[in-house]
Amino acid sequence: MEQELSIQSLQHQAIELLKQLIATPSFSSEEDQTALLIENWFESHDIPFYRDDNNVWATNKFYDKSKPTILLNSHHDTVRPNRNYTNDPFKAFIEDGKLFGLGSNDAGGCLVSLLATFTYYFAMEDLAYNMVIVASAEEESSGPLGLKSVLAKIGPIDFAIVGEPTLMQLAIAEKGLLVLDVAVKGTASHAAHPNDDNAIYNAIEIVDWFKNLKFSKISETLGAVKVTVTQIEAGNQHNVVPGVCNLVIDIRVNDKYSNEEILQHIQSTLPVTATVAPRSLDLGSSSIPIDHPIVISGIQLGRSTYGSPTLSDQAVLSCPSLKLGPGDSTRSHSADEFIYVHEIEEGIELYIEILKGIVL
């Protein structure tokens, strides 16, 4: 009974913390004030913590270097609010069981649920695993001062749970991300004169080529590689034919290819003269074996497995990782973002039970 009351208390505290996080702007690289709120959580529970830039982390009380280590991670930065908000994005309020506010679903609900879970296990002796929790910064921007910047400081990790909204189902694989800047060349000229080398016209063929580009290897969990032209820019005067047309290509890469393989194929087969520059090759696909103990524990609790098309901080981890959290990914980055209160309450209970299957 005492343990149940303890979980209920943690659920209540987690929801109150989420309200505070919502009310505190924390755009990527501007998370210093939400980092203080997370520090306050640890201080209020007598948990020693560390901070580097806007990343805040802690280890369980009886950390033992001879034991394997689980990383619990979620982020406290947000995107900027969608222009279509009808609510104040920084006003946290509950209506019809929904907690509204920017970052409530992505990924505040996951973060506070993992903080509550870590706190539940913090002082337990004789755990089979160590636990490290990192509330990370700059996830939304894939910035240099996010989770990747502190991995060397927190020590070896055997596997990770990354808190992102999955409806508490088990995302056992995640697509990688490759963003390409493509510059299609042409000849600049006055619009009144003949020109058979218009960069914009040349780009039409490139756009169509990317529209029809397919990769043959299909993943059982992640499906096909998805290629999308997301931006196009050229010219600045009505009477000038531009010498270059710039495209941005968003590629979601399955676990059958590396980002380097995708880039090499595009560079070697692109039909029109263009330069192709990747913004990063580091954001590869990630996964965890379906027979991993944490996955088995989740399945035994009735959770289903799937492959996630969206990117998270899993991309910077070299260990097996599972994406799991309360909330629904389709609400992320939407106007009037919300998470159901019961999703947070159930999320904490499920995190605790899934971990209990392997740590006790």
Secondary structure, 3 states (H helix, E strand, C coil): CHHHHHHHHHHHHHHHHHHHHHCCCCECCCCHHHHHHHHHHHHHCCCCCEEECCEEEEECCCCCCCCCEEEEEEECCECCCCCCCCCCCCCCEEECCEEECCCHHHHHHHHHHHHHHHHHHCCCCCCCCEEEEEEECCCCCCCCCCHHHHHHHHCCCCEEEECCCCCCCEEEEECEEEEEEEEEECCCEECCCCCCCCHHHHHHHHHHHHHCCCCCCCECCCECCEEEEEEEECCCCCCEECCEEEEEEEEEECCCCCHHHHHHHHHHHCCCCEEEEECCCCCCCEECCCCCHHHHHHHHCCCCEEEECCCCHHHHCCCCEEECCCCCHHHCCCCCCEEEHHHHHHHHHHHHHHHHHHHC
